[in-house]
Structure formats: C-alpha cells, structure tokens
Amino acid sequence: MRRILESDTGFYYAVGAFTVAIFVIGLVIVGVTNPDTIGTRELIGFVVGFFLFMLVYFISISVHRLEGGDGA
C-alpha cells in the first residue's frame, strides 16, 4: 500500500477509489434505511452525475501521467 501512495498518481487513484467506495456505501445506507426517499429518476440522475464526475477525475489523472507528472 505504501508503494502505491509514494507517487502522486497512485495517491490520486487511491483517493478516487475511496470516493467511489464512500458513494456506494452511502447509496446502500440510504436504500436500506429509507428506500422511499429517493425515486428511480432521481437515483439515476444522481448516479449518472457522479459517474461523469469520476470519469473526468480519472481522465485528468491519465492526462497528468501522460504529461510526465511523476513518472508513475
């Protein structure tokens, strides 16, 4: 784990994976505790929006690597 976090890019990937995990855990908690809170339409919009955000995040990491940001 330490080897992954030694580079900037590895750290950014770890933060992205942690963010996705927190998002999924949050959706599971909302779904279990009160499934009537979010409708299907809102849920799809929320998930698609988050997916687009994470897509841009990971594309920016790839660009950082292509620019030779930290050699990882």
C-alpha positions as CSV (number, residue, x, y, z in Angstrom):
1,M,0.0,0.0,0.0
2,R,2.8,2.4,0.8
3,R,4.4,1.9,-2.6
4,I,1.1,2.9,-4.3
5,L,0.9,6.1,-2.2
6,E,4.5,7.1,-2.9
7,S,3.7,8.7,-6.3
8,D,1.2,11.5,-6.9
9,T,-0.7,9.4,-9.5
10,G,-1.0,6.5,-7.1
11,F,-2.4,8.8,-4.4
12,Y,-4.9,10.2,-6.8
13,Y,-6.1,6.8,-7.8
14,A,-6.4,5.8,-4.1
15,V,-8.5,8.9,-3.4
16,G,-10.7,8.2,-6.4
17,A,-11.3,4.6,-5.3
18,F,-12.1,5.8,-1.7
19,T,-14.6,8.3,-3.1
20,V,-16.3,5.7,-5.2
21,A,-16.5,3.4,-2.1
22,I,-18.0,6.1,0.1
23,F,-20.6,6.9,-2.6
24,V,-21.6,3.2,-2.9
25,I,-21.8,2.8,0.9
26,G,-23.9,5.9,1.1
27,L,-26.3,4.6,-1.6
28,V,-26.6,1.3,0.2
29,I,-27.3,3.0,3.6
30,V,-30.0,5.3,2.0
31,G,-31.5,2.3,0.2
32,V,-31.6,0.2,3.4
33,T,-32.8,2.8,5.9
34,N,-35.3,4.6,3.8
35,P,-35.9,3.3,0.3
36,D,-38.8,5.7,-0.4
37,T,-36.5,8.8,0.0
38,I,-35.0,8.7,-3.5
39,G,-37.1,7.8,-6.5
40,T,-35.8,5.9,-9.5
41,R,-35.5,9.1,-11.7
42,E,-33.5,11.0,-9.0
43,L,-31.3,8.0,-8.3
44,I,-30.4,7.6,-12.0
45,G,-29.6,11.3,-12.3
46,F,-27.5,11.2,-9.1
47,V,-25.5,8.1,-10.2
48,V,-25.0,9.4,-13.8
49,G,-23.8,12.7,-12.4
50,F,-21.4,11.1,-10.1
51,F,-20.2,8.8,-12.9
52,L,-19.5,11.8,-15.1
53,F,-17.6,13.5,-12.2
54,M,-15.5,10.4,-11.6
55,L,-14.9,10.0,-15.4
56,V,-13.5,13.5,-15.6
57,Y,-11.4,12.9,-12.4
58,F,-9.8,9.7,-13.8
59,I,-9.2,11.3,-17.2
60,S,-7.4,14.1,-15.6
61,I,-5.2,11.6,-13.8
62,S,-4.4,10.0,-17.1
63,V,-3.5,13.3,-18.6
64,H,-1.3,14.0,-15.6
65,R,0.5,10.7,-16.3
66,L,0.9,11.5,-20.0
67,E,2.5,14.8,-19.2
68,G,5.1,13.0,-17.1
69,G,3.8,14.3,-13.8
70,D,5.6,12.0,-11.5
71,G,6.9,9.1,-13.6
72,A,4.4,6.5,-12.3
